[in-house]
Amino acid sequence: MSGGTIPRLVIAAPSSGAGKTTVATGLMAAFAEAGLAVSPHKVGPDYIDPGYHALATGRPGRNLDAFLCGPERIAPLFLHGAAGADLAVVEGVMGLFDGASGRGELSSTAQVAKVLRAPVVLVVDASSQSRSVAALVHGFASWDPEVRLAGVILNKVGSDRHEELLRDAMESSGVPVLGALRRTEQARTPSRHLGLVPVAERRAEAVASVRALAERVRAGCDLEALLALARNVPELPDRPWDPAEAVAEVPATGAGRPVVAVAGGPAFTFSYAEHTELLTAAGAEVVPFDPLRDEQLPSGTRGLVIGGGFPEVYAPELSANAPLRAAVAALAASGAPVSAECAGLLYLSRSLDGRPMCGVLPADGRMTERLTLGYREAVALTDNALAAAGTRVRGHEFHRTVLEPGAGASPAWGVTHPRRGVEGFVSGGVHASYLHVHWAAEPSLAGRLVAGAARGAAPAAGGGR
């Protein structure tokens, strides 16, 4: 059965910094406040923008990344996330045609728009131009005839006169202007070394910011025209992705539903919604916990997932929670499966910026000025709690920390990287690496972790709260 017709829009831009997040989040919030069920999506591997999208819509923010998941999974994942929605809004990444370096259109907003057969609305930073905006839009509209550039939203407009000049110029482009937003300092969201500050760290302020964005978009955009555009789309022939089908070949645990604890809270905000869905479908009882607040792992924990986030920002608080650090170390020592990515890797290390962490890994982390960013291809070098030897995955790195050493005697992955060929640590049931992997592309990772948790002889010592 196909996924049917879901009204949908892709919000793109000529480059980063034009205002995609402002417009996309504002549109999501404005339509949600009007009573529509809005499904939020983000092109690329970014975790932070989907947090704002979720706040705007009340639904999980979902990523659509053709490099991490393969182009063939983009439409099924979209249909899964957008099931039951009245409208789906997809925020693009970088410039419309920018994708994975050296790989053509792969993982670009344009590729996702074509796969989804969705109209594209281009957000243009008009702050330093007038007639030139028409030439810019003409170029983007004609570059790839398979991309349907259906409208423009002019951002950072300086005055009524400026808007008049821009609209006059756009009349000759053949692309309608669907909105114009004034330059303003209101509703700005704070940033730091890896982008916007996540919602979980500024909940009350974030709610106010999203409401302000909705008001700006309502005042400056033609919501009726945008909704009509979103509804003028063909049916997608694909079937929605199903986590239960994805793990269908995973053997039944035969031991009830083992508790798999998943780290959350302000320090660990990076997670793909599909990971929890896969763990649940594979037979786990997924229980969240906050390493900043909780002094013990959830009762009966037999497996642990610690994703990405900002442990460097919260290193003093994480270090001060000695009871939880001890509980995590004890769980790891028991041989229970532990999957740690990026922030999780640092949390399992001996120290971070000189402050004691869990001491599970013989390595020390520290902040640097250098940004490590990029897609990677990787292969599991040995059988481990997360992946069978030879399992190939695609991942993403995004951090300003370094870990010394960067790999253990048994590395987690062999990686394609300009400066190193191995990555991370495998020790007992622990699999820890800087690499962020989207498990929807390799559901066996979730299945293997849950099966390992089910085999565990006893709940974690000291678990319970």
N, C-alpha and C positions, 0 to 999 in steps of 0.2 A: 504494500500500500504506500502510495506516495505521501509526502508531507503536506500537500495542499498549498493554498495560496495565503501567505502571510504578508500583509502590507509591510513594506520595508524601505528604508532610506540608508544610504551611505553618506556620512559626513566626512569630506576630504578637504585637502588644502594644497596649495602649490609647494609648501615647505613647512617645516616645524615652526612653531611660534606664531602661526597666523590666527589661532583661536579655535582650533577644532574642539578641544575639550570644553571650552566655554560654551560653544554653540551646541555641541552634542549633549552635554549634561543639561544645559538649559532647556533644550527641546524635550529631552526625556522627562524632566521634572514638570514642564508646562503641560505636556500631554497627559502625564499621570495625574496631575492635579485637576485636569479636565474630566477625569473619570475613565480614561483608557488604561487597559492593561498593557504596559510597555515593556518589551524585552530588550535589555541593554547588551551590547556586544562591543568588543574592542579588537581591532586588527593588530596582530603582533603579540609579543610575549609579555607585555607590560601588565603588572599586577595592581598598580596604584590607581589608575583611572577607573578600572572596573569597581573599585570600592566606592567612588563617588557616583558611578552609574547605579550601583545597588541602592545607595542612599536615595537617589532621585526617583527610583521606580519601585522599590520594595521587592525586587527580584534579584537573584544572583547575577553579578556581572560576569559575562562569558567571553573568553578569548577565542579568536579565529586566526590561527597561525598556520599557514600552509607549509612552512619549513618544518615546524615541530610536529605537525600532525599529518602532513600530506594533503595536497589539493583535493584528493578524493574524499576526505573527511570533513571538509569545510561546510558543505551544504547539510550533511547529516547532523553535524554538531550544532549548526545554526537551527535546524528544525527541532532538535531536541530541546535546546534552550528556549526557543520561542513558542513552544507548544502552548496553546491556549491564549496567546497574546493577541491584542487588537492591532498592535504596531510594533515593529522592531526597528531600533535605531542602532546603526553600526558606526562607531567612531573609527576613522582611519588612523594610519601611522605615518609619520614623517610627511614627505610629499606624496601626491597621488600615485606616482609611478615608481617610487623608491621602494626597493625590497632588499632581500638578502644580497650582500655585496658580491658582485661578480656572477650572479645567477639570474640575470634578466629580470623578469617580472615576479619571480618566485617570492611569495610572502608580502607582496605589495598590496596596497589598498585597491589598486586597479584590478589585480588578479581576483581578489575576494569579491569585488563588485561584479565582475564578469561571471564568476562561479554562481553567485547568488542571483544573477540577472536583476540586479537592483539599480535604480537610478542614483546618480551621484550628485550631491549638492556641494559645490566648492566654496569654502570659506576663504575669502581673500582679505589680506591685510591691506587696506586702502589708505593707510596713514600718510604715505609719501607719494601718492600718484593721483591722477585724475583720468585723462583719456587713455593712458597706458593700460589701465585695467582691462579695457576691451581687447587689446592686443594679447595680453597675458591669457585671458579666458579663451580667446580664439585658439591660441596655441594648445591649451590643454584640451579643448573640445575636439580638436582635429587630430591630435597625436595618435590616438588609438580608436578607430571607428567602432570597436566592440564595447568600448566604455561609453555608457549613456550619461553624458554630463547634462543634467536636466535643469539646473538652476544654480544661482550664485547668492551667497549671503555676504554682503560687504561689512567688514569688521573694522573697528577703530576709525570710524568716520568722524571728521573734525567738526562739522557744522552743517546747517541746512543747505548752505550754498555748496559746500563740498559734496554732499549727497546728491544735489541736483546735477552737478557736473558729472559725477560718476554714473548716475542713471541715464543721462543723455548719451554718454559714451557707450554704455552697454546696449542701447537700443539697436546699434548696428551689428552687435555680435550674434544676435539670434538666440542668446541664452537669457532667460528671464531672471530678473532680480527678485528674490523671494524674501529679502530682508536686508536691513541696514542697522548696525549697532554702533552707537556712539563710543568714542574713547571715554573710559571711566576708570577710576581707581576702585570703585565698589566691586564687591563680590570676588575680589582676587583671592586665590588660595596660596598659602605660603609654600615655598620650595626649599629644598636643601640639596645635599650632594647627589642624590639619586632621583631627583624630580620632586613632584608634589609630596607634601607631608600626608601620609595615609589617613583615611577617615578615622580609623580606630584610635589615633593619637589626638584627635581634636574634634570629637563627636559633636558637641554643641555648636562650635564655630562652623563645622562643616555643614550642619543642617541649615544654619543661617545663610551660608554661602550658596548652597544649592537653591534655596528659596529665592535669593536675590538673582541668581542666574535665570531662574524660571521667569521672574518678573521682567528682566531685561529682554529675554527672547520673546515673551508675549507682546511687549511694547514695540519691538523692532522687526518682528518677522510675521509673515502671512501664514499663520498656522493652518488655515483652511486649505490654502494652495499646497502647502507641504504635505498635508494629510492626503489630499487628492492625488498628488504625485506618488506617494507611497502605496496607494491602493491600485495604481495603474501598473501592475506587475504581473508577469506570467506565473503559472503554477510551477513549482520545482518538482521534478520527477523523482527526486531522491527519497529514500526512507529515512526517518529520524534515527539518529544514533541511539542505541539502547544499551545502558551499562550492563544489564542482565545478560543480553546477548553477547556482549563483548567479553564477559568472563564465563560464558557458558561451558567452556571446556575445562575450567578449573575444577579439580576434584572437590566434592563436598567435604567440609571440614570434619564432620562426624563427631564434633565435640561441642555442640551448642554454638553460640556466637561469641567468639573470643573478643574481649575488649581491646580495641586499638585506640590508644590515646593520640590525639592530634593537637599539637601546640598552636595556640592562638594568642589573642591579646595584642597590645600595641607593639610588642617586640617582634612578633612573628605574624605578619599580615599577608605574606605572599603565599597564595595557594590557589590552585585551579579548582573550580567547583566540581569538576568531573572526578577529581581524586577521591573525595568523600563518597561520591555516588558509586564509584568502582569498588571501594573498600566495603561498602555496605552490600553491594550486589554479590561480592565474593564471599560474604558470610560474616563480616565483622560487625560488632556493635561499636560504632564510632563515637567516642566521647571527647569533646574538646576540653582543654585546660589552658590556664594562663600562667606561664612560668614567672611572671612578675608578681602574681598574687597567691597562687596555690602552692602550699608547702609539701604536698604529696601528689603523686600521680593518681588518676582516677582509680577507684576501687576495682581490683581484678585485672589491671592492665597486663596484657601479654604481648603487646606490640606497640611501637611508638613511631610516629611520623612528626618530624620537626622540619618545617619548610623554611622559606626565606623571610627576610624582614630586616630589621635594624637593631641587631644586638649591640652594635657599637654605640648606639645612642643610649641604650639602657644597660650598659655593662655594669655600672655600680649596683643597680637594683637586682640584676640577674645574679651577680656574684654574692650579694647579701642574702639571697634565698638559699642558704646552705642546705636546709633539709631537702629541698627539691633536687638540688644538684646531686646530693647523695643518693636519692631515690632513682634518678636517671642512671647514675653510675652503677647502682646495684642491678637495675634491670638489664643494662648492657652486659654486665659481668655474668648474668644468668644465662646468656646466650639467646635471649629473646630478640626477635627481629626489630631493628631500629633503622629507619630511613631518615637521613638528614641531608638537606640541601642548603648550601650557602650559609645563611644565618644559623641553621641547625648544625652545620659543620663547625662553625666557630664556637657555638655553645658547647659542643662535645669536646672541644680542645682543652689543653691544660690552662690556658690563660688567654684573655683578650685585652689588649692594651694594658698588660701588667696585672689585671684583676683575675683571680681564680675563676675558672669555669668548671665544667663537670669532670675534667680529667680523664675522659674515656679515651682520647686520642693523644699520642705522644707528639704534640705539635702546639705551637703558640701563634696567635693571631694578633694583627695590629692594623690600625688605620694608616692609609697612605694618601698622597695627593693624586695618585694615578688611577684612572678609571679603566677597569677591565670590562670590555663589552663586546659581545659578538655571539653568533651562532657557532655551534660545534657539532661534529659528528663523532660518535663514540661507540666503543664495543666493550662489553664485559669481558675481562681477562680471565676471570675464574668464576666458578659457581659460588654464589653468595645468597644472602637472605632476600635480595631484591631481584636479582637477574641470574639466569643461567649463563654459563660461559658461552661466548659467541653472540649473545644478544646484542643487536645493533640498535642504537637510538640516536635521535637528534636532540640537542639541548641548547641551552642559552646561558651565558654568563653575564652578570651585571653586578659589579661590586667595586669598592675602593679599598678593600682590605686585602692583606696577603696572609697566608698561613705558611709557617716554616717548621718542618719541611712541608712541601705541597702535596706529597704523596707518601704513602706508607710502604712497607715491604711488600704488601699485597695491595696494589692500587685498585680503586673502584672502577676506573675506566681507562682504556687507551683512547686518546683523543687526537683529533686533527687540530693542532694549535701551532702558531708560528714559533713559540718558544719552549713548549714542553710536549712530551708525547704521552705522559700518563697523568692521571688526576685522581686525587682522593684516597680513601682508606677503606679496606675491608678487613674486619677483625671480629672473629666470632660471628654474631648475628648482626653486627653493625655495618652499614653501608653509608658512607659519608663523602660528600663531594660538593664542589662549587657549582656543579652543573644542575640547572633547572630542566627537568624533563616533563613533558606532558604525557601523563599515563594513558590518555585516550588513544595515543598512537601505539602503545605497547601495553595492553591491559594485563599481560602476564605479570607485570611488576606488582600490581595490586594483588593479584591472585596468589602470587608466590609469598608475599608478605603475610597475607591472612592465613595461608596454609601453615606457614612457620609459626604464627601466633597460636593457631589451633593445636599444634603439636606440643606447645609449651606445657610443662608438667604442672606448674603452679602459678597463681597470680604473683605479681611483683611484690616482693617483701616491702612492708611499710605502706602499701597502697591503701587508699581509702581517705575519704574526707567527708 
